[in-house]
Amino acid sequence: MQTADQVAAWILARLTWLPPTGEELAAVPVLVAVTLVALVIAVRQLIPRIGAFAVGWLVPAVGFAVTVVLLTVEFAVVQPFRRLHRRPPALLYGYGNGAVGFEGVVRDTCDAIVRQIDRLHRAWGWLLLVAAIYAVIRWGALYCDRQPSGGCVSPVDAWLASVRRFADQLGR
């Protein structure tokens, strides 16, 4: 939350060119807009790329490595039978088939997950807007908890008060 406080302070410092009433009225909507842009970049760009890399490459590579280890164990157990020119027990064949099947399941599951992650590129804009508004309201609700001095007023509450004052002035 401290980062959010710093971003909010940075935004307010950039709004000084507005008249005082305009600065008060623009503060929270600009913070929502900045939060929305950050969410859009994260959800539509970063998460799909990181997720596709992790699930599309790393997890299958680990699954393949586990399969190699499992098949190496099978190979080590089967060798004494081969040296004696005997057929290994059917259980060992089932074990090997299970190991190979495990790798196929991991690969197919990862492919399905990557297809779902790719759908994040088309994440609903209104859902991200609601998330941005919620994040700013939540930040404002917890703002006074982070301030050591008493008599704190939440930035969202201050913004609502300035909107009411502005609406009252328009109504006159």
TORLUMRO-10929 format. One record per residue (C-alpha): residue in three letters; x, y, z; chain. Coordinates in steps of 0.2 Angstrom, whole numbers, plus 5000, padded with zeros to 4 digits. Each point is the difference from the previous one (the first is absolute). Example, Ala and Ser with C-alpha at 12.3 -4.5 7.8 and 13.67 -1.06 7.14 Angstrom:
BEGIN
  resn     X     Y     Z  chain
   ala  5062  4978  5039      A
   ser  5006  5017  4997      A
END
This chain:
BEGIN
  resn     X     Y     Z  chain
   met  5000  5000  5000      A
   gln  5015  5012  5003      A
   thr  5003  4999  4981      A
   ala  4982  5005  4997      A
   asp  5003  5015  5012      A
   gln  5015  5005  4990      A
   val  4991  4999  4983      A
   ala  4986  5010  5007      A
   ala  5012  5013  5007      A
   trp  5009  5000  4983      A
   ile  4983  5003  4991      A
   leu  4994  5014  5011      A
   ala  5017  5008  4997      A
   arg  4997  5000  4982      A
   leu  4982  5007  5001      A
   thr  5006  5017  5007      A
   trp  4997  5009  4983      A
   leu  4981  4998  5004      A
   pro  4991  5012  5010      A
   pro  4998  4994  5018      A
   thr  4982  4994  4997      A
   gly  5005  4991  4984      A
   glu  5015  4992  5009      A
   glu  4988  4993  5014      A
   leu  4988  4994  4987      A
   ala  5012  4992  4988      A
   ala  5011  4991  5013      A
   val  4990  4984  5003      A
   pro  4994  4998  4982      A
   val  5018  5002  4994      A
   leu  5006  4987  5013      A
   val  4986  4988  4994      A
   ala  5006  5003  4982      A
   val  5019  4997  5004      A
   thr  4994  4984  5010      A
   leu  4990  4995  4985      A
   val  5015  5002  4988      A
   ala  5011  4990  5012      A
   leu  4987  4986  5001      A
   val  4997  4999  4981      A
   ile  5019  4999  4997      A
   ala  5002  4987  5014      A
   val  4985  4989  4995      A
   arg  5001  5002  4981      A
   gln  5019  5000  4998      A
   leu  5010  4994  5015      A
   ile  4990  4986  5007      A
   pro  4997  4991  4983      A
   arg  5019  5001  4996      A
   ile  5006  4995  5017      A
   gly  4986  4986  5001      A
   ala  5003  4994  4983      A
   phe  5019  4998  5004      A
   ala  4998  4992  5016      A
   val  4986  4988  4995      A
   gly  5005  4998  4982      A
   trp  5018  4997  5003      A
   leu  5005  4998  5018      A
   val  4987  4988  5006      A
   pro  5001  4988  4985      A
   ala  5019  5000  5002      A
   val  4999  4995  5018      A
   gly  4987  4987  4995      A
   phe  5012  4993  4987      A
   ala  5014  5000  5012      A
   val  4989  4990  5013      A
   thr  4995  4988  4986      A
   val  5019  4998  4996      A
   val  5003  4996  5018      A
   leu  4986  4988  5001      A
   leu  5005  4991  4984      A
   thr  5018  4999  5006      A
   val  4994  4991  5016      A
   glu  4990  4988  4989      A
   phe  5016  4997  4989      A
   ala  5010  4996  5015      A
   val  4987  4988  5007      A
   val  4998  4991  4983      A
   gln  5019  4998  4997      A
   pro  5002  4985  5011      A
   phe  4986  4991  4991      A
   arg  5007  5004  4983      A
   arg  5017  4994  5005      A
   leu  4993  4983  5005      A
   his  4990  5000  4984      A
   arg  4984  5000  5009      A
   arg  4984  5010  4996      A
   pro  4997  5014  5013      A
   pro  4984  4999  5010      A
   ala  4985  5008  4992      A
   leu  4999  5012  5015      A
   leu  5016  5009  4993      A
   tyr  4993  5002  4983      A
   gly  4985  5008  5008      A
   tyr  5011  5011  5011      A
   gly  5009  5006  4984      A
   asn  4984  5003  4991      A
   gly  4994  5010  5015      A
   ala  5016  5011  5000      A
   val  4998  5004  4981      A
   gly  4981  5003  5003      A
   phe  5004  5012  5014      A
   glu  5011  5010  4988      A
   gly  4986  5001  4987      A
   val  4987  5005  5013      A
   val  5012  5014  5007      A
   arg  5003  5006  4982      A
   asp  4981  4999  4995      A
   thr  4995  5009  5016      A
   cys  5013  5014  4998      A
   asp  4994  5002  4982      A
   ala  4982  5003  5006      A
   ile  5006  5012  5013      A
   val  5010  5010  4988      A
   arg  4985  5001  4988      A
   gln  4990  5007  5015      A
   ile  5014  5012  5005      A
   asp  4999  5007  4982      A
   arg  4982  5005  5002      A
   leu  5006  5013  5013      A
   his  5005  5011  4985      A
   arg  4981  5002  4998      A
   ala  4996  5003  5018      A
   trp  4985  5010  5003      A
   gly  5003  5019  5001      A
   trp  4986  5003  5012      A
   leu  5006  4987  5012      A
   leu  5017  5008  5000      A
   leu  4992  5017  5003      A
   val  4990  4993  5015      A
   ala  5016  4992  5007      A
   ala  5009  5017  4998      A
   ile  4986  5009  5009      A
   tyr  4999  4987  5014      A
   ala  5019  5001  5002      A
   val  5000  5019  5002      A
   ile  4985  4999  5012      A
   arg  5009  4987  5010      A
   trp  5016  5010  5000      A
   gly  4990  5015  5006      A
   ala  4992  4990  5014      A
   leu  5016  4994  5007      A
   tyr  5009  5017  4997      A
   cys  4997  5007  5018      A
   asp  5006  4983  5008      A
   arg  5017  5004  4992      A
   gln  5001  5018  5006      A
   pro  5008  5002  5017      A
   ser  4992  5017  5004      A
   gly  4982  5001  5006      A
   gly  4986  5009  4991      A
   cys  5003  4992  4983      A
   val  4987  5002  4986      A
   ser  5000  4986  4987      A
   pro  5005  5007  4983      A
   val  4984  4992  4992      A
   asp  4989  5008  5014      A
   ala  5009  5017  4997      A
   trp  4996  4997  4981      A
   leu  4982  4996  5003      A
   ala  4998  5016  5011      A
   ser  5008  5011  4986      A
   val  4988  4992  4987      A
   arg  4985  5004  5012      A
   arg  5006  5018  5002      A
   phe  5003  5002  4981      A
   ala  4982  4992  4997      A
   asp  4993  5012  5013      A
   gln  5008  5015  4991      A
   leu  4993  4995  4984      A
   gly  4983  4998  5007      A
   arg  4999  5018  5006      A
END
